């Protein structure tokens, strides 16, 4: 007796099918690993940038690699609201509240969906 999928379709997976599924999983995992590696590299670069700055001038937030935002300050309620729930904001994505990269401005996304559905 085969798997649930095999019972429903009366189709047994061939070695080619299994290899194709494995290749697809490996490609997805490889992409995720690459993104993770880039994120770690950017985080290290941002911390090094801050540590090379004189202590009195460190802000623990800024731009790395010319366009990627970072912010290692303690998150505040105002900053969370500004970046994650800001329906009147100009941008759909904004810098992470803490870390490297961007986050979705959910408030703006909801406002855009409402605008489209109200038409």
PLY file of the C-alpha trace (Angstrom):
ply
format ascii 1.0
element vertex 119
property float x
property float y
property float z
element edge 118
property int vertex1
property int vertex2
end_header
0.00 0.00 0.00
1.42 3.43 -0.94
1.13 6.89 0.52
-2.15 8.81 0.77
-1.22 10.66 -2.45
-0.59 7.38 -4.27
-3.91 5.95 -3.10
-5.88 8.93 -4.42
-4.22 9.21 -7.81
-3.14 5.62 -8.42
0.18 7.07 -9.50
3.45 5.90 -8.07
6.31 8.33 -7.98
9.11 7.50 -10.33
12.75 8.12 -9.46
12.54 11.13 -11.83
9.62 12.61 -9.80
11.48 12.16 -6.52
14.65 13.71 -7.97
12.66 16.71 -9.28
11.07 17.29 -5.85
14.48 17.00 -4.18
16.05 19.46 -6.64
13.23 21.98 -6.04
13.63 21.70 -2.25
17.40 22.15 -2.56
16.99 25.25 -4.73
14.56 26.81 -2.24
16.78 25.94 0.69
19.79 27.31 -1.21
18.03 30.62 -1.78
17.05 30.86 1.89
20.62 30.08 2.91
21.91 32.81 0.59
19.48 35.36 2.03
20.46 34.35 5.56
24.16 34.65 4.72
23.70 38.12 3.19
21.66 39.24 6.22
24.34 38.03 8.62
27.04 39.72 6.54
25.15 43.03 6.49
24.51 42.80 10.24
28.20 42.23 10.95
29.13 45.08 8.60
26.70 47.44 10.34
28.02 46.56 13.81
31.62 46.98 12.63
30.70 50.34 11.09
29.26 51.51 14.42
32.20 50.18 16.44
34.66 52.00 14.16
32.80 55.24 14.81
33.96 57.16 17.90
31.78 56.16 20.87
30.36 59.67 21.29
29.20 59.69 17.64
27.57 56.24 17.46
23.88 56.29 16.62
23.37 52.51 16.10
21.17 53.24 13.11
21.92 54.17 9.53
22.57 52.74 6.08
24.96 49.93 5.12
26.07 48.91 1.61
24.71 52.18 0.27
20.98 51.40 0.61
20.19 48.82 3.33
18.86 50.37 6.56
19.82 49.12 10.00
18.66 50.05 13.48
20.09 48.52 16.65
18.49 50.99 19.06
16.05 49.72 21.67
12.62 49.72 19.97
10.08 52.25 21.21
6.30 52.16 20.88
6.40 55.27 18.68
8.97 53.74 16.32
7.04 50.47 16.12
3.84 52.36 15.30
5.66 54.56 12.75
7.22 51.64 10.88
4.70 48.82 11.26
1.32 50.56 11.52
1.33 53.88 9.71
-1.63 54.03 7.30
-0.81 57.65 6.39
2.85 56.86 5.72
4.41 57.40 2.30
5.96 53.92 1.99
4.71 50.33 1.98
8.02 49.10 3.40
10.12 50.82 6.03
13.31 50.02 7.94
13.03 47.24 10.53
12.22 48.40 14.03
15.29 46.43 15.11
17.85 44.81 12.85
18.91 45.04 9.22
16.57 45.46 6.27
12.95 46.37 5.79
9.57 45.52 7.25
6.07 45.76 5.85
4.06 48.79 6.93
0.92 46.77 7.62
-1.12 49.92 8.22
-0.28 51.21 4.74
-1.03 47.79 3.21
-4.46 47.72 4.87
-5.14 51.29 3.72
-4.21 50.37 0.13
-6.44 47.27 0.17
-9.33 49.35 1.52
-8.79 51.93 -1.21
-8.93 49.24 -3.89
-11.97 47.44 -2.43
-13.91 50.69 -1.87
-13.92 51.45 -5.61
0 1
1 2
2 3
3 4
4 5
5 6
6 7
7 8
8 9
9 10
10 11
11 12
12 13
13 14
14 15
15 16
16 17
17 18
18 19
19 20
20 21
21 22
22 23
23 24
24 25
25 26
26 27
27 28
28 29
29 30
30 31
31 32
32 33
33 34
34 35
35 36
36 37
37 38
38 39
39 40
40 41
41 42
42 43
43 44
44 45
45 46
46 47
47 48
48 49
49 50
50 51
51 52
52 53
53 54
54 55
55 56
56 57
57 58
58 59
59 60
60 61
61 62
62 63
63 64
64 65
65 66
66 67
67 68
68 69
69 70
70 71
71 72
72 73
73 74
74 75
75 76
76 77
77 78
78 79
79 80
80 81
81 82
82 83
83 84
84 85
85 86
86 87
87 88
88 89
89 90
90 91
91 92
92 93
93 94
94 95
95 96
96 97
97 98
98 99
99 100
100 101
101 102
102 103
103 104
104 105
105 106
106 107
107 108
108 109
109 110
110 111
111 112
112 113
113 114
114 115
115 116
116 117
117 118
